[in-house]
């Protein structure tokens, strides 16, 4: 729950947590959109057949639903910031499993499960984090502004990955780059929720001083 004052859109845009959070979401959107287009042919480059890859990729959708149900059942009383830590942390683990053990079907299955869970829970975190950090009054405007960079990343992801695959078709380079992107996303998210907490304290103090000055004028 949001314990501080409600931010205006202008205040949110001037807050460092807004931009670090926007980058974290944007980096994740880049990964998810890129893999949604290229996942099956990339997994085949690990030596798996098309039927095996399609079967494993079919796990992603149910895992997205399972992640959302699990979040509603077990994380209802948890702070959105805490749920976000888990969500952003799952994706690097999934990519690590595939990067180092992608030739094994068990690792592919683990990746698809973790990838689906992360993507499913992230859709909830995208909706709850802006409210938790910036308040409810201007939630629509702030949430919409946060989604802007993510829309650009969604469009760029498949094109950028296609260029990487064209340059080097081996999966090691691709998943190494995606892993670096996922870790950067996690670090920016952690920075956002830390700076959001300290920034909220500053806004509370500023609001209190304004109220005191207004009383003095009365």
N, CA, C and O of each residue as an XYZ file, in Angstrom:
872
protein
N       0.837     -1.203      0.000
C       0.000      0.000      0.000
C       0.868      1.248      0.000
O       1.989      1.235      0.509
N       0.348      2.316     -0.569
C       1.073      3.579     -0.650
C       0.835      4.365      0.625
O      -0.301      4.721      0.938
N       1.921      4.641      1.372
C       1.771      5.331      2.647
C       2.085      6.799      2.597
O       1.919      7.493      3.600
N       2.536      7.305      1.455
C       2.914      8.705      1.338
C       1.872      9.495      0.592
O       0.760      9.014      0.375
N       2.218     10.711      0.194
C       1.272     11.554     -0.535
C       1.095     11.091     -1.967
O       1.916     10.335     -2.487
N       0.028     11.542     -2.607
C      -0.198     11.250     -4.016
C       0.632     12.195     -4.873
O       0.563     13.414     -4.713
N       1.413     11.631     -5.778
C       2.223     12.421     -6.694
C       1.359     12.931     -7.838
O       0.425     12.257     -8.274
N       1.671     14.099     -8.307
C       1.140     14.530     -9.593
C       2.025     13.930    -10.683
O       3.114     13.428    -10.407
N       1.543     13.988    -11.923
C       2.352     13.462    -13.013
C       3.667     14.227    -13.123
O       4.713     13.629    -13.372
N       3.620     15.541    -12.941
C       4.851     16.329    -13.030
C       5.840     15.935    -11.941
O       7.036     15.815    -12.204
N       5.351     15.734    -10.721
C       6.236     15.311     -9.638
C       6.835     13.945     -9.925
O       8.019     13.717     -9.678
N       6.016     13.032    -10.449
C       6.519     11.702    -10.760
C       7.596     11.745    -11.832
O       8.611     11.058    -11.725
N       7.377     12.552    -12.864
C       8.359     12.654    -13.945
C       9.675     13.243    -13.469
O      10.720     12.978    -14.064
N       9.643     14.036    -12.408
C      10.864     14.637    -11.869
C      11.520     13.753    -10.808
O      12.595     14.069    -10.299
N      10.869     12.666    -10.489
C      11.395     11.765     -9.459
C      12.314     10.736    -10.112
O      11.924     10.140    -11.116
N      13.512     10.501     -9.589
C      14.424      9.536    -10.213
C      13.867      8.113    -10.253
O      14.197      7.340    -11.153
N      13.022      7.768     -9.276
C      12.460      6.422     -9.258
C      11.585      6.165    -10.472
O      11.502      5.029    -10.939
N      10.937      7.185    -10.989
C      10.073      7.004    -12.154
C      10.878      6.485    -13.339
O      10.465      5.537    -14.007
N      12.019      7.101    -13.600
C      12.788      6.748    -14.787
C      13.532      5.436    -14.625
O      13.673      4.685    -15.591
N      14.012      5.143    -13.418
C      14.654      3.841    -13.213
C      13.625      2.716    -13.310
O      13.915      1.646    -13.846
N      12.419      2.964    -12.785
C      11.360      1.966    -12.899
C      10.931      1.792    -14.357
O      10.702      0.671    -14.813
N      10.827      2.896    -15.078
C      10.455      2.822    -16.489
C      11.485      2.027    -17.280
O      11.127      1.245    -18.160
N      12.769      2.226    -16.969
C      13.809      1.471    -17.674
C      13.729     -0.006    -17.319
O      13.908     -0.858    -18.189
N      13.462     -0.323    -16.052
C      13.361     -1.726    -15.647
C      12.242     -2.434    -16.402
O      12.434     -3.536    -16.915
N      11.076     -1.799    -16.470
C       9.956     -2.382    -17.216
C      10.280     -2.453    -18.706
O       9.929     -3.420    -19.381
N      10.943     -1.431    -19.203
C      11.260     -1.379    -20.624
C      12.215     -2.505    -21.012
O      12.036     -3.135    -22.054
N      13.221     -2.761    -20.190
C      14.177     -3.833    -20.485
C      13.487     -5.185    -20.482
O      13.778     -6.032    -21.326
N      12.573     -5.395    -19.540
C      11.833     -6.647    -19.512
C      10.937     -6.797    -20.735
O      10.834     -7.881    -21.308
N      10.292     -5.707    -21.132
C       9.450     -5.752    -22.321
C      10.258     -6.097    -23.568
O       9.785     -6.816    -24.448
N      11.471     -5.581    -23.632
C      12.371     -5.894    -24.747
C      12.618     -7.397    -24.830
O      12.544     -7.987    -25.908
N      12.915     -8.017    -23.677
C      13.215     -9.450    -23.647
C      11.993    -10.270    -24.029
O      12.075    -11.165    -24.870
N      10.862     -9.962    -23.410
C       9.663    -10.756    -23.650
C       9.181    -10.640    -25.093
O       8.786    -11.637    -25.697
N       9.211     -9.441    -25.642
C       8.745     -9.279    -27.020
C       9.689     -9.959    -28.000
O       9.246    -10.543    -28.989
N      10.993     -9.886    -27.731
C      11.970    -10.522    -28.619
C      11.804    -12.037    -28.627
O      11.812    -12.665    -29.686
N      11.653    -12.622    -27.429
C      11.539    -14.071    -27.356
C      10.189    -14.568    -27.840
O      10.082    -15.702    -28.308
N       9.161    -13.745    -27.737
C       7.858    -14.186    -28.222
C       7.876    -14.444    -29.723
O       7.082    -15.237    -30.230
N       8.771    -13.782    -30.425
C       8.880    -13.954    -31.871
C       9.922    -15.007    -32.245
O       9.705    -15.794    -33.166
N      11.053    -15.024    -31.533
C      12.205    -15.821    -31.957
C      12.463    -17.066    -31.107
O      13.412    -17.798    -31.385
N      11.652    -17.329    -30.085
C      11.994    -18.381    -29.127
C      12.118    -19.758    -29.774
O      13.111    -20.450    -29.549
N      11.152    -20.163    -30.558
C      11.164    -21.529    -31.088
C      12.364    -21.784    -32.005
O      13.058    -22.780    -31.801
N      12.645    -20.940    -33.004
C      13.843    -21.216    -33.815
C      15.144    -21.128    -33.030
O      16.107    -21.824    -33.352
N      15.186    -20.274    -31.995
C      16.409    -20.175    -31.189
C      16.614    -21.443    -30.378
O      17.735    -21.944    -30.288
N      15.545    -21.969    -29.786
C      15.676    -23.200    -29.004
C      16.086    -24.373    -29.886
O      16.782    -25.275    -29.421
N      15.671    -24.376    -31.135
C      16.092    -25.443    -32.048
C      17.598    -25.424    -32.285
O      18.196    -26.452    -32.602
N      18.203    -24.257    -32.131
C      19.654    -24.176    -32.338
C      20.441    -24.861    -31.219
O      21.648    -25.069    -31.349
N      19.770    -25.209    -30.127
C      20.415    -26.011    -29.089
C      20.445    -27.492    -29.461
O      21.015    -28.305    -28.734
N      19.829    -27.844    -30.598
C      19.834    -29.222    -31.054
C      18.542    -29.968    -30.817
O      18.492    -31.181    -31.020
N      17.507    -29.291    -30.400
C      16.225    -29.941    -30.138
C      15.360    -29.927    -31.401
O      15.486    -29.045    -32.249
N      14.491    -30.914    -31.502
C      13.599    -30.986    -32.654
C      12.485    -29.960    -32.520
O      12.224    -29.439    -31.436
N      11.834    -29.681    -33.642
C      10.757    -28.697    -33.640
C       9.604    -29.139    -32.752
O       9.010    -28.315    -32.056
N       9.277    -30.437    -32.766
C       8.169    -30.928    -31.943
C       8.479    -30.797    -30.458
O       7.602    -30.446    -29.668
N       9.720    -31.078    -30.074
C      10.109    -30.945    -28.670
C      10.040    -29.485    -28.224
O       9.549    -29.182    -27.137
N      10.531    -28.596    -29.062
C      10.552    -27.173    -28.712
C       9.135    -26.622    -28.605
O       8.825    -25.872    -27.679
N       8.277    -26.992    -29.551
C       6.889    -26.510    -29.512
C       6.185    -27.019    -28.264
O       5.427    -26.284    -27.631
N       6.433    -28.274    -27.910
C       5.812    -28.841    -26.703
C       6.251    -28.081    -25.459
O       5.424    -27.772    -24.601
N       7.540    -27.775    -25.352
C       8.045    -27.054    -24.190
C       7.553    -25.610    -24.177
O       7.196    -25.082    -23.124
N       7.534    -24.975    -25.345
C       7.068    -23.594    -25.416
C       5.595    -23.486    -25.030
O       5.142    -22.434    -24.577
N       4.850    -24.577    -25.212
C       3.438    -24.570    -24.838
C       3.248    -24.469    -23.329
O       2.139    -24.205    -22.865
N       4.310    -24.673    -22.561
C       4.215    -24.528    -21.106
C       4.107    -23.059    -20.678
O       3.626    -22.760    -19.585
N       4.551    -22.159    -21.537
C       4.663    -20.754    -21.136
C       3.303    -20.154    -20.803
O       3.145    -19.499    -19.773
N       2.328    -20.377    -21.667
C       1.000    -19.815    -21.436
C       0.380    -20.255    -20.122
O      -0.037    -19.404    -19.336
N       0.301    -21.581    -19.849
C      -0.234    -22.018    -18.557
C       0.552    -21.497    -17.357
O      -0.025    -21.231    -16.302
N       1.871    -21.351    -17.516
C       2.665    -20.837    -16.409
C       2.377    -19.359    -16.140
O       2.452    -18.911    -14.996
N       2.051    -18.606    -17.178
C       1.642    -17.220    -16.987
C       0.377    -17.144    -16.139
O       0.278    -16.334    -15.218
N      -0.582    -17.999    -16.464
C      -1.825    -18.040    -15.682
C      -1.544    -18.507    -14.259
O      -2.076    -17.946    -13.301
N      -0.710    -19.535    -14.121
C      -0.371    -20.041    -12.790
C       0.318    -18.973    -11.955
O       0.074    -18.866    -10.753
N       1.177    -18.184    -12.588
C       1.850    -17.112    -11.864
C       0.884    -16.073    -11.339
O       1.020    -15.607    -10.208
N      -0.089    -15.709    -12.153
C      -1.076    -14.710    -11.725
C      -1.959    -15.259    -10.606
O      -2.266    -14.549     -9.649
N      -2.366    -16.524    -10.729
C      -3.179    -17.125     -9.675
C      -2.378    -17.242     -8.382
O      -2.882    -16.950     -7.298
N      -1.123    -17.673     -8.512
C      -0.275    -17.787     -7.333
C      -0.051    -16.452     -6.644
O      -0.028    -16.377     -5.415
N       0.115    -15.395     -7.437
C       0.299    -14.068     -6.840
C      -0.950    -13.649     -6.074
O      -0.845    -13.091     -4.982
N      -2.119    -13.909     -6.626
C      -3.362    -13.525     -5.960
C      -3.606    -14.342     -4.699
O      -4.180    -13.842     -3.732
N      -3.165    -15.616     -4.706
C      -3.423    -16.484     -3.566
C      -2.409    -16.300     -2.439
O      -2.779    -16.288     -1.265
N      -1.132    -16.157     -2.795
C      -0.082    -16.205     -1.785
C       0.609    -14.869     -1.524
O       1.339    -14.736     -0.541
N       0.391    -13.888     -2.383
C       1.096    -12.612     -2.216
C       0.150    -11.443     -2.006
O       0.536    -10.290     -2.202
N      -1.091    -11.729     -1.609
C      -2.065    -10.652     -1.439
C      -1.649     -9.683     -0.350
O      -1.933     -8.488     -0.442
N      -0.979    -10.179      0.680
C      -0.588     -9.329      1.802
C       0.844     -8.825      1.692
O       1.333     -8.126      2.579
N       1.506     -9.179      0.610
C       2.886     -8.727      0.406
C       2.897     -7.377     -0.288
O       1.990     -7.053     -1.054
N       3.931     -6.595     -0.014
C       4.079     -5.316     -0.695
C       4.386     -5.563     -2.169
O       5.140     -6.478     -2.500
N       3.809     -4.755     -3.054
C       4.103     -4.919     -4.484
C       5.604     -4.853     -4.780
O       6.093     -5.531     -5.683
N       6.331     -4.030     -4.011
C       7.772     -3.926     -4.224
C       8.464     -5.271     -4.001
O       9.401     -5.624     -4.716
N       7.984     -6.023     -2.989
C       8.573     -7.324     -2.696
C       8.243     -8.340     -3.785
O       9.110     -9.105     -4.208
N       6.999     -8.347     -4.236
C       6.616     -9.235     -5.334
C       7.436     -8.910     -6.579
O       7.837     -9.809     -7.318
N       7.681     -7.632     -6.804
C       8.480     -7.233     -7.952
C       9.908     -7.752     -7.882
O      10.478     -8.135     -8.903
N      10.492     -7.770     -6.687
C      11.849     -8.303     -6.538
C      11.914     -9.752     -7.009
O      12.835    -10.147     -7.724
N      10.922    -10.532     -6.594
C      10.895    -11.938     -6.990
C      10.707    -12.059     -8.499
O      11.381    -12.852     -9.157
N       9.790    -11.268     -9.035
C       9.481    -11.344    -10.460
C      10.682    -10.974    -11.321
O      11.019    -11.684    -12.269
N      11.319     -9.867    -10.987
C      12.478     -9.440    -11.763
C      13.662    -10.382    -11.571
O      14.527    -10.478    -12.441
N      13.706    -11.083    -10.428
C      14.805    -12.010    -10.171
C      14.649    -13.349    -10.863
O      15.640    -14.036    -11.111
N      13.404    -13.734    -11.183
C      13.170    -15.029    -11.817
C      13.736    -15.074    -13.234
O      14.305    -16.086    -13.644
N      13.582    -13.990    -13.977
C      13.974    -13.999    -15.389
C      15.467    -14.257    -15.594
O      15.804    -15.076    -16.448
N      16.388    -13.608    -14.862
C      17.797    -13.955    -15.040
C      18.088    -15.425    -14.747
O      18.911    -16.043    -15.422
N      17.408    -15.991    -13.733
C      17.601    -17.405    -13.439
C      17.172    -18.289    -14.594
O      17.833    -19.280    -14.906
N      16.060    -17.929    -15.231
C      15.592    -18.701    -16.383
C      16.590    -18.629    -17.533
O      16.876    -19.640    -18.175
N      17.112    -17.452    -17.791
C      18.069    -17.289    -18.883
C      19.394    -17.983    -18.586
O      20.038    -18.506    -19.495
N      19.802    -17.991    -17.320
C      21.027    -18.703    -16.939
C      20.900    -20.194    -17.206
O      21.821    -20.821    -17.729
N      19.748    -20.761    -16.842
C      19.530    -22.191    -17.065
C      19.655    -22.537    -18.542
O      20.234    -23.562    -18.903
N      19.109    -21.675    -19.389
C      19.149    -21.944    -20.822
C      20.527    -21.681    -21.414
O      20.970    -22.397    -22.313
N      21.199    -20.660    -20.913
C      22.513    -20.307    -21.451
C      23.534    -21.409    -21.216
O      24.336    -21.710    -22.100
N      23.512    -22.020    -20.022
C      24.542    -23.009    -19.681
C      24.098    -24.456    -19.902
O      24.944    -25.335    -20.062
N      22.809    -24.716    -19.912
C      22.342    -26.100    -20.025
C      21.265    -26.254    -21.092
O      20.451    -27.175    -21.026
N      21.259    -25.360    -22.071
C      20.206    -25.354    -23.075
C      20.144    -26.604    -23.929
O      19.116    -26.861    -24.556
N      21.215    -27.394    -23.976
C      21.182    -28.610    -24.772
C      20.382    -29.726    -24.104
O      20.108    -30.752    -24.725
N      20.010    -29.528    -22.852
C      19.217    -30.516    -22.122
C      17.751    -30.081    -22.097
O      17.445    -28.914    -21.854
N      16.855    -31.024    -22.349
C      15.435    -30.689    -22.378
C      14.921    -30.252    -21.011
O      13.988    -29.455    -20.924
N      15.523    -30.768    -19.947
C      15.090    -30.371    -18.604
C      15.335    -28.877    -18.391
O      14.521    -28.194    -17.769
N      16.461    -28.370    -18.910
C      16.762    -26.949    -18.775
C      15.801    -26.107    -19.613
O      15.398    -25.021    -19.196
N      15.439    -26.606    -20.784
C      14.468    -25.897    -21.619
C      13.120    -25.823    -20.917
O      12.459    -24.785    -20.926
N      12.721    -26.938    -20.305
C      11.456    -26.954    -19.565
C      11.504    -25.984    -18.395
O      10.551    -25.242    -18.157
N      12.628    -25.989    -17.657
C      12.775    -25.071    -16.522
C      12.708    -23.627    -16.995
O      12.067    -22.788    -16.361
N      13.368    -23.341    -18.107
C      13.314    -21.981    -18.645
C      11.887    -21.575    -18.975
O      11.448    -20.490    -18.593
N      11.162    -22.430    -19.679
C       9.794    -22.086    -20.090
C       8.891    -21.876    -18.880
O       8.029    -20.998    -18.894
N       9.083    -22.679    -17.833
C       8.282    -22.530    -16.616
C       8.590    -21.207    -15.933
O       7.675    -20.450    -15.608
N       9.874    -20.920    -15.711
C      10.260    -19.688    -15.024
C       9.932    -18.457    -15.861
O       9.481    -17.439    -15.335
N      10.161    -18.559    -17.150
C       9.864    -17.457    -18.063
C       8.376    -17.121    -18.040
O       7.992    -15.953    -17.977
N       7.542    -18.163    -18.091
C       6.100    -17.952    -18.044
C       5.647    -17.372    -16.721
O       4.825    -16.456    -16.698
N       6.171    -17.892    -15.610
C       5.815    -17.361    -14.298
C       6.188    -15.889    -14.181
O       5.389    -15.074    -13.720
N       7.397    -15.555    -14.598
C       7.867    -14.176    -14.506
C       6.998    -13.245    -15.330
O       6.606    -12.175    -14.863
N       6.701    -13.646    -16.542
C       5.894    -12.799    -17.419
C       4.474    -12.635    -16.879
O       3.893    -11.552    -16.961
N       3.923    -13.709    -16.329
C       2.573    -13.638    -15.794
C       2.458    -12.725    -14.583
O       1.542    -11.905    -14.504
N       3.383    -12.862    -13.642
C       3.332    -12.041    -12.431
C       3.666    -10.591    -12.755
O       3.145     -9.673    -12.121
N       4.538    -10.384    -13.746
C       4.935     -9.024    -14.087
C       3.753     -8.189    -14.563
O       3.725     -6.979    -14.339
N       2.784     -8.811    -15.210
C       1.619     -8.046    -15.652
C       0.859     -7.466    -14.463
O       0.258     -6.397    -14.569
N       0.885     -8.173    -13.328
C       0.245     -7.650    -12.118
C       1.114     -6.577    -11.481
O       0.610     -5.545    -11.037
N       2.409     -6.819    -11.436
C       3.329     -5.848    -10.828
C       3.279     -4.515    -11.575
O       3.358     -3.453    -10.957
N       3.149     -4.568    -12.889
C       3.049     -3.326    -13.669
C       1.877     -2.465    -13.217
O       1.941     -1.237    -13.271
N       0.806     -3.118    -12.772
C      -0.361     -2.371    -12.340
C      -0.316     -1.917    -10.898
O      -0.919     -0.902    -10.549
N       0.393     -2.657    -10.049
C       0.386     -2.344     -8.617
C       1.529     -1.429     -8.182
O       1.368     -0.632     -7.258
N       2.667     -1.539     -8.833
C       3.826     -0.754     -8.411
C       3.616      0.750     -8.550
O       3.954      1.479     -7.618
N       3.075      1.260     -9.664
C       2.874      2.717     -9.749
C       1.984      3.247     -8.634
O       2.232      4.330     -8.103
N       0.962      2.501     -8.278
C       0.076      2.929     -7.196
C       0.799      2.902     -5.860
O       0.640      3.807     -5.041
N       1.601      1.852     -5.641
C       2.309      1.733     -4.376
C       3.366      2.824     -4.200
O       3.610      3.272     -3.080
N       3.989      3.250     -5.290
C       5.085      4.207     -5.189
C       4.655      5.656     -5.366
O       5.261      6.562     -4.793
N       3.610      5.875     -6.159
C       3.247      7.251     -6.504
C       1.824      7.644     -6.106
O       1.416      8.783     -6.332
N       1.068      6.721     -5.519
C      -0.263      7.057     -5.047
C      -1.354      6.722     -6.046
O      -1.086      6.268     -7.158
N      -2.602      6.959     -5.622
C      -3.759      6.554     -6.415
C      -4.407      7.687     -7.204
O      -5.057      7.441     -8.220
N      -4.235      8.919     -6.748
C      -4.998     10.020     -7.340
C      -4.689     10.215     -8.808
O      -5.601     10.420     -9.610
N      -3.420     10.155     -9.176
C      -3.020     10.347    -10.575
C      -2.457      9.058    -11.162
O      -1.566      9.072    -12.011
N      -3.005      7.946    -10.681
C      -2.489      6.630    -11.076
C      -2.540      6.429    -12.596
O      -1.573      5.951    -13.189
N      -3.656      6.790    -13.226
C      -3.804      6.550    -14.654
C      -2.765      7.269    -15.486
O      -2.172      6.685    -16.393
N      -2.542      8.543    -15.177
C      -1.574      9.331    -15.936
C      -0.156      8.822    -15.726
O       0.619      8.711    -16.676
N       0.178      8.514    -14.479
C       1.538      8.060    -14.175
C       1.789      6.676    -14.768
O       2.844      6.429    -15.351
N       0.824      5.780    -14.619
C       0.976      4.441    -15.178
C       1.095      4.484    -16.696
O       1.880      3.743    -17.288
N       0.313      5.352    -17.317
C       0.406      5.489    -18.765
C       1.758      6.020    -19.210
O       2.313      5.565    -20.210
N       2.288      6.987    -18.463
C       3.606      7.529    -18.800
C       4.696      6.482    -18.625
O       5.649      6.433    -19.403
N       4.552      5.640    -17.595
C       5.535      4.580    -17.374
C       5.559      3.574    -18.525
O       6.601      2.993    -18.831
N       4.422      3.379    -19.149
C       4.339      2.371    -20.211
C       4.931      2.850    -21.529
O       5.171      2.037    -22.422
N       5.172      4.149    -21.671
C       5.691      4.670    -22.929
C       6.989      4.035    -23.384
O       7.049      3.530    -24.506
N       8.053      4.036    -22.550
C       9.303      3.396    -22.972
C       9.150      1.908    -23.257
O       9.834      1.365    -24.125
N       8.248      1.244    -22.525
C       8.043     -0.186    -22.753
C       7.464     -0.460    -24.135
O       7.794     -1.469    -24.758
N       6.606      0.426    -24.614
C       6.034      0.247    -25.949
C       7.111      0.328    -27.020
O       7.088     -0.413    -28.003
N       8.061      1.244    -26.813
C       9.176      1.353    -27.765
C      10.025      0.081    -27.736
O      10.435     -0.426    -28.780
N      10.285     -0.430    -26.523
C      11.085     -1.648    -26.393
C      10.397     -2.853    -27.019
O      11.048     -3.697    -27.634
N       9.080     -2.930    -26.859
C       8.345     -4.041    -27.465
C       8.494     -4.038    -28.979
O       8.623     -5.091    -29.602
N       8.474     -2.858    -29.558
C       8.626     -2.762    -31.013
C      10.051     -3.063    -31.453
O      10.267     -3.660    -32.507
N      11.027     -2.649    -30.641
C      12.430     -2.801    -31.030
C      12.966     -4.202    -30.781
O      13.877     -4.649    -31.478
N      12.404     -4.909    -29.782
C      12.950     -6.201    -29.385
C      13.105     -7.205    -30.509
O      14.218     -7.681    -30.731
N      12.050     -7.554    -31.230
C      12.187     -8.554    -32.297
C      13.163     -8.139    -33.391
O      13.885     -8.977    -33.929
N      13.188     -6.850    -33.722
C      14.100     -6.383    -34.768
C      15.547     -6.467    -34.309
O      16.421     -6.885    -35.069
N      15.802     -6.070    -33.064
C      17.172     -6.109    -32.546
C      17.687     -7.537    -32.453
O      18.835     -7.812    -32.802
N      16.845     -8.441    -31.987
C      17.275     -9.834    -31.859
C      17.476    -10.462    -33.239
O      18.375    -11.283    -33.420
N      16.656    -10.085    -34.199
C      16.857    -10.585    -35.559
C      18.226    -10.161    -36.087
O      18.903    -10.937    -36.760
N      18.631     -8.928    -35.781
C      19.950     -8.458    -36.211
C      21.069     -9.234    -35.529
O      22.081     -9.548    -36.155
N      20.889     -9.547    -34.237
C      21.900    -10.321    -33.508
C      22.019    -11.717    -34.094
O      23.127    -12.210    -34.305
N      20.886    -12.359    -34.360
C      20.899    -13.707    -34.923
C      21.517    -13.707    -36.319
O      22.216    -14.648    -36.695
N      21.261    -12.664    -37.070
C      21.866    -12.549    -38.400
C      23.379    -12.427    -38.301
O      24.110    -12.960    -39.136
N      23.842    -11.721    -37.275
C      25.284    -11.542    -37.072
C      25.937    -12.822    -36.567
O      27.004    -13.210    -37.042
N      25.289    -13.480    -35.595
C      25.838    -14.704    -34.997
C      24.667    -15.618    -34.643
O      23.967    -15.346    -33.667
N      24.430    -16.677    -35.390
C      23.254    -17.522    -35.163
C      23.355    -18.435    -33.943
O      22.362    -19.056    -33.566
N      24.523    -18.532    -33.319
C      24.645    -19.391    -32.143
C      23.874    -18.779    -30.967
O      23.868    -17.558    -30.809
N      23.230    -19.603    -30.146
C      22.405    -19.063    -29.061
C      23.197    -18.455    -27.914
O      22.638    -17.702    -27.117
N      24.493    -18.764    -27.810
C      25.267    -18.288    -26.667
C      25.320    -16.764    -26.616
O      25.082    -16.176    -25.561
N      25.625    -16.120    -27.732
C      25.708    -14.663    -27.763
C      24.348    -14.047    -27.450
O      24.255    -13.107    -26.660
N      23.313    -14.567    -28.060
C      21.978    -14.010    -27.878
C      21.540    -14.073    -26.419
O      21.115    -13.068    -25.851
N      21.644    -15.248    -25.818
C      21.186    -15.385    -24.443
C      22.125    -14.712    -23.454
O      21.710    -14.339    -22.357
N      23.380    -14.555    -23.833
C      24.281    -13.762    -23.003
C      23.850    -12.305    -22.964
O      23.863    -11.677    -21.905
N      23.466    -11.764    -24.121
C      22.988    -10.383    -24.182
C      21.662    -10.221    -23.441
O      21.458     -9.236    -22.731
N      20.762    -11.194    -23.609
C      19.474    -11.128    -22.909
C      19.657    -11.245    -21.401
O      18.943    -10.602    -20.631
N      20.615    -12.070    -20.980
C      20.902    -12.185    -19.548
C      21.424    -10.867    -18.990
O      21.014    -10.442    -17.910
N      22.321    -10.225    -19.718
C      22.826     -8.921    -19.280
C      21.695     -7.909    -19.188
O      21.658     -7.092    -18.268
N      20.776     -7.964    -20.142
C      19.622     -7.058    -20.132
C      18.726     -7.339    -18.932
O      18.238     -6.405    -18.294
N      18.503     -8.618    -18.615
C      17.656     -8.989    -17.480
C      18.290     -8.567    -16.159
O      17.597     -8.080    -15.266
N      19.606     -8.749    -16.029
C      20.285     -8.335    -14.800
C      20.253     -6.821    -14.642
O      20.071     -6.312    -13.536
N      20.429     -6.105    -15.740
C      20.337     -4.646    -15.690
C      18.940     -4.210    -15.280
O      18.777     -3.268    -14.504
N      17.936     -4.899    -15.803
C      16.556     -4.599    -15.441
C      16.330     -4.802    -13.948
O      15.694     -3.975    -13.295
N      16.850     -5.901    -13.408
C      16.717     -6.172    -11.972
C      17.396     -5.098    -11.138
O      16.829     -4.637    -10.148
N      18.597     -4.694    -11.522
C      19.321     -3.668    -10.767
C      18.587     -2.330    -10.798
O      18.513     -1.633     -9.786
N      18.055     -1.978    -11.946
C      17.306     -0.723    -12.042
C      16.019     -0.785    -11.220
O      15.612      0.216    -10.630
N      15.385     -1.941    -11.179
C      14.181     -2.071    -10.360
C      14.518     -1.892     -8.878
O      13.821     -1.171     -8.163
N      15.576     -2.542     -8.423
C      15.979     -2.408     -7.020
C      16.332     -0.958     -6.689
O      16.001     -0.459     -5.613
N      17.002     -0.296     -7.619
C      17.326      1.115     -7.409
C      16.062      1.963     -7.358
O      15.978      2.905     -6.570
N      15.084      1.637     -8.188
C      13.847      2.414     -8.231
C      13.089      2.337     -6.922
O      12.628      3.359     -6.414
N      12.951      1.136     -6.366
C      12.164      1.017     -5.136
C      12.918      1.603     -3.948
O      12.296      2.049     -2.984
N      14.252      1.609     -4.003
C      15.015      2.260     -2.922
C      14.882      3.768     -3.012
O      14.598      4.424     -2.010
N      15.083      4.323     -4.188
C      14.973      5.774     -4.338
C      13.538      6.232     -4.188
O      13.289      7.373     -3.801
N      12.579      5.346     -4.491
C      11.182      5.694     -4.280
C      10.852      5.866     -2.824
O      10.076      6.749     -2.461
N      11.445      5.015     -1.960
C      11.189      5.124     -0.525
C      11.756      6.410      0.043
O      11.089      7.097      0.816
N      12.998      6.743     -0.339
C      13.602      7.974      0.175
C      12.931      9.200     -0.418
O      12.780     10.221      0.253
N      12.527      9.094     -1.687
C      11.850     10.218     -2.319
C      10.506     10.500     -1.692
O      10.115     11.661     -1.572
N       9.783      9.456     -1.285
C       8.493      9.645     -0.637
C       8.641     10.386      0.679
O       7.806     11.223      1.021
N       9.707     10.081      1.424
C       9.952     10.787      2.673
C      10.165     12.275      2.420
O       9.693     13.116      3.184
N      10.880     12.593      1.341
C      11.134     13.997      1.025
C       9.841     14.707      0.643
O       9.631     15.862      1.017
N       8.978     14.026     -0.096
C       7.714     14.633     -0.484
C       6.828     14.860      0.731
O       6.152     15.884      0.829
N       6.830     13.896      1.666
C       6.054     14.053      2.894
C       6.531     15.268      3.680
O       5.726     16.057      4.175
N       7.864     15.409      3.789
C       8.412     16.546      4.512
C       8.049     17.850      3.827
O       7.724     18.835      4.490
N       8.102     17.861      2.484
C       7.766     19.072      1.746
C       6.295     19.417      1.930
O       5.945     20.580      2.131
N       5.427     18.398      1.861
C       4.000     18.647      2.047
C       3.714     19.179      3.450
O       2.862     20.049      3.629
N       4.442     18.643      4.459
C       4.252     19.115      5.828
C       4.670     20.555      5.990
O       4.005     21.320      6.689
N       5.773     20.943      5.349
C       6.231     22.320      5.454
C       5.270     23.275      4.774
O       5.079     24.402      5.231
N       4.657     22.821      3.665
C       3.679     23.662      2.979
C       2.459     23.868      3.860
O       1.923     24.974      3.922
N       2.014     22.821      4.542
C       0.861     22.939      5.422
C       1.151     23.879      6.581
O       0.293     24.674      6.964
N       2.360     23.795      7.146
C       2.732     24.675      8.244
C       2.748     26.131      7.793
O       2.273     27.012      8.510
N       3.299     26.386      6.594
C       3.371     27.757      6.094
C       1.972     28.309      5.804
O       1.698     29.491      6.008
N       1.082     27.408      5.315
C      -0.288     27.846      5.051
C      -1.011     28.205      6.350
O      -1.778     29.167      6.395
N      -0.762     27.426      7.405
C      -1.369     27.749      8.708
C      -0.851     29.071      9.225
O      -1.592     29.845      9.832
N       0.441     29.335      8.980
C       1.008     30.598      9.437
C       0.359     31.783      8.738
O       0.165     32.842      9.335
N       0.020     31.589      7.447
C      -0.636     32.662      6.711
C      -2.054     32.883      7.205
O      -2.556     34.007      7.182
N      -2.710     31.803      7.658
C      -4.057     31.935      8.209
C      -4.022     32.711      9.537
O      -5.065     32.925     10.154
